[in-house]
Amino acid sequence: MQNVHPTVQPLLRIPGAPPPISEQELQRLRSKAWADVAALEASDPRYHRALQDQVQHNAHMGMQ
């Protein structure tokens, strides 16, 4: 809620919601999530092929 004015923040908080996580914890969770994605892609060649197909399609359509 960094982009919310401090006087409004308490009104937007959900009762019983966990506190926000630290920046270090966020980075750790992001790294773990990307490692999980890489492991999933490596476990099945269809994921790699689908990604190649998507890249080729995007290139054909003029997308980056």
Secondary structure as UniProt FT lines:
FT   TURN            2..3
FT   TURN            6..8
FT   HELIX           9..12
FT   TURN            15..16
FT   HELIX           23..43
FT   HELIX           45..60
FT   TURN            61..62
//
